[in-house]
Amino acid sequence: MKRALAIVVGLACLALLSWRPQLAKGRAAARHGAGGVQRFEARGTVRELNADGRTVVIHHESITNYMDAMTMPFKVKDTNQLRGLALGDEVRFRLMVSEKESWIDRVTKIGHQAVLPIASPSGGTNTVIMSTNRHPLLQFPFTNQFGTPVTLDSFRGNALGITFFFTHCPIPEYCPRLSRNFEEASQKLSSLPDTPTNWHFLSVSIDPQKDTPEVLRTYAERYHYDSNHWTFLTGPADKNRELASLSGVTYEAEGAFLNHNFRTLIIAPNGALRKSFPIGGNLSEQIAEEIRAATRAGNHTNSP
């Protein structure tokens, strides 16, 4: 009898263990919907409502299995989701994340608290050092994705596209979109027979502590980069921050992530600023056109 009982107990344990992977798969399936869309339940406090009715800035709590607490903008596909909301409203919502975009829905007000409006960022100095021959940062040895020292001055003579990012950014429209801009612009430039070859993209990390050369190289390969035309840079935190500030980029840490503004610069081969894009989003066509124009126009400047 004891032996039979032991066998039954053993079989029950095996059955329980065999169910664990299925339970885990079930939980994963609940988080991943059709088309690879991930779904996350979240809550936070409204800090700003954009006039377009499609974007809300929320200081959200930590989102389990996705990101730490931080303040960031979220977009909605249905403007009714934000109807009736006001500054300071506490809300519960669902974050949807696909490979190329994110949005929120099921926005529900659950409370209210008094908060101050978000202060407008200074936006940095927006001084482009490439046009200043004597700036010490031009000769500073940053480090590329291969661990090799690289100076900004070594790229003089190329039409440059420069942007700032960090590799573990979780929102598809933010840093991943900036990198896709360079990926798509690179493909376009390489496919056109009349495009000069003196162009290069620089993606500068704003989180050099985590973005080591090895991390940058792995990240770069995800975007099918050509190292002859695209370099990923890291360096000492103070030097990266100085370069970002001189380019009009500001950022601050929030948990494990970084809050930052957007800036993509187009620099003429002689170092003059040609164009500054102070926005995110799909800019690949504009970047490719500006790079082509910069290789031909030389000194022309066209920045907002």
N, C-alpha and C positions, 0 to 999 in steps of 0.2 A: 504493500500500500504506500509506504513512504517513497519507494522508488517511483511508483506511478505518479505520486503527487509532485515529486521533484521534476519529472519529465514535463508535466502539465505547466508548472511554474516556468520552467525553462522555455517552453514553446511560447508562453504568453509574453515573456520578456523579449524574445526574438521578434514576435509580432509587433510589440510596441516600438522596438528599435527600428524595425523596417518601416513603420509609419512616420518616423521623424523626418526623413527627407521629403516625404510627400507633404507633410505639414509645412515645412520650410518652403517648398515649391508653391504651396497654396498662398502663403504670405507674400511671396515674391510676385505671384500672379496678381494679387490684389493691388500691388503697388505699380505694376506695369500693365498698362492697358493695350488696346489695339494700336497697331502702328508704332509700337515702342514708346508710347507716351507714359512717363512716370507720373504718379499722383502722390501728393504729400499733403497731409492735413496740417494746418498752421493757424496761428493766431498772433495778433499784434495790435499796435495803436497807429491810427492814421496821423501822419505828420504833414502831409501836403497833398492837395488835389489839383491836378493839372487842368487848365481851362478846356482842353480838348475832350474831357470827359472819359478818356480812355486810359489814363495813367494815374496811379495813386502811389505815394511814397508811404511805406509802412515800416515802423520799427517793430520787427517781428521777433518772436521768441525763437529759441533753437528749434530747427526743423529736423526731426529724428531721421537719421540715416542720410542727411543731405547737407545741411549747413548750420553753422553757429548763428546765434542771434546777431542781427545787424539791421541797419536802416538802409532801405533800397527801394527803387521804384518798381512797380509791377504794372503790367498792362492787362486790360480786359478785352475780350472780343465782343462782349455785349455791354454797351454803356449803361444799361439798366442795373448792372451789378454795383455801380457806384452811386446810383441815384439816392439822394437823401443823406449821404455821408457828410461828415464835417470834421474839421480838425479836432483831434483828441478822441474821436470815437474808437472804442475797442472793438475789434472785429475777429471773427473766425472765418477762415477761407480755405480753399483748396488750391494748391499750386500744381500746375500741369507743366511738365517739361518734356519736350521732344528733342531730337538731335539738333534742330536749328532754331527753335523758338521756345518761349515760355509764356504763360499767362495764368491768371487766376480766375476762379469762378466760385459759386456758392458763398459769396461774401455776405456775412450776417453780422449785424451790429449786436454786441453782447454787453456793452457798457460804455462809459465815457470817463475821461479824466482831463484835467486842465494841462495843456502843453503849450510851449512857445513855438512859433513858426521857425522853420529851419533857416539859419542864417545863410546868405548866399556866399559861396566860396570865392576867394580872391581870384582864382583862375591862374595863379602863377604869374611870372613876369612876362611870359611870351617873348623872350629875347632868344633868338636863334643864334647859337654860338658859331655855327659853320661860317657865317659871314664876317666873323671877327678873327682875323689871323692870329692875334696874340692871346686869345683866351686859353688859359692853361688846360682846360678840359680837352682841348683838341689833341693834345699830346699825351693825355693820360692813358695808360694801358688798361683798358677794359678787357674782359675775357669772353671769348666766343664759345659756341657750343662744343668745340673740340678741345677747350681748355687752353687755347692759344691766345696770347696777348694781342689786342687789336686797338689801334687808336682811331679816333674819328677822322683825324686828318688824312689817314691812309685811304679814305673813300673820296677825297676831293678829286674832282674830274668826272664823277658819276652823278647822274640825277638820282636823288635819294628819296625814298619814302621812309619815314620814321614814325613809329608808334610805340606805346607803352602798355604793358600787360603783365599778368602773372599766370603761371601755367595751371594752377588749381582753381581758377575762376569757374564757378559752377553754372553760371547763367549763359545759355547759348548766344544771346544777343550782345553780350559784353565782350570779354576778351576773346572767346572763340570766334565771334563775328569779325573782330579786328584781324585775327589771323587768317580767317577765310578770305577777307578782303585782299590780303597780300597773296594768298594762294591763287585766287581767281585772277587777280591782276597779273601775276607772274605768268600764268597760263596764256592769258591774252597777249601779253607782250612777246612771249616766246613764239607764239603762233603767227605773228605778223612779220612778213618778210622784210618790210621797210623800217622796222623799229631798230634804232641804234642799239648797240650792245652795252653802252656805258650807263647802265642803271643798276641800282641795288636797293634792297629793302633792309631796314634795321628794325628788329623787334627788341625793345629794351625792357628787361624785367624790372618791376617795381618791388619784387620780393626776392632779392638776391640770396637771402639766407636759405630759402627752400629751393630756389631755381639755380641749382648747380649746373655746371656744363653738361654733365650726364643727363640731368633732368631736361635741360633745354634741348639736347640732341634727340632724346626720345620724343619730346613734344613736337619738335620740328618735323620729324619723320611722319607724324600723323597728318601733316599738311603738305606732304609730297614736295618739300622744299628743294631747291637747287642751291647748293652752298656757293655757287659762283655768282648768284644774284640775290641771296637772302641770308642774312646773318642774325643770330640771336645773341644778345649781349647781356652779361651780368657783370658784377663788380662789387666794390665796397658799398655798403648801404648809403653812406653819406654822398658818395660820388654819383650813384644812380639817382638819388633824390635831387641833387643839384642839377643834373642834366634834365630830369623831368621838370623841375621848377622853371628852368630857363626855357623850356619848351611849352610852358603853359599848363603843365599837368600837376595836380595836387592829389594827395592820397593820404589816408590814415587807416590804421588797423582797426578792425572790428571783429573780435574773436579770432578765428583762424583765417579770416578773409580780409580784403582791403576795399574800402570805399574810395573810388577815384572818378575823376572826370575823364572825358575822351579828348584825344588830340592826335591827329595824323598830319604830319608835315610833309610837304613836297619841297625839296631843296634843289636848286639848279646846280649844274656842274661846277660853277664858280663859287658856290657856297651861299648864294643869295636865296632868301625865302621866296618861293613862288606861290605856295598855297598852304593854308592852314584849315583843316577840317575840325571844328570843335565839337563834333558829334560822333555818335556811333552809327550802327546800321550798315546797310549794304552800300559800300562806296567803291566797290571794285572797278566799275566802269570809269568813274570819275578819276580814280587813282591812276589807272592805266593811261587815260587820256592826258592827265597832267604830267605824268612821267614822260610820255612821248613828246609833249610840247616842251617840257623843260630841257630835254636833250637838244632841242633845236633853238630855243629862245635865249638860252644863256642867262642874261642878267634880268630878264623880265620878272617882275614881282606882281603877284595877284592874290593877296591875302586879305581876308575880311578884317 
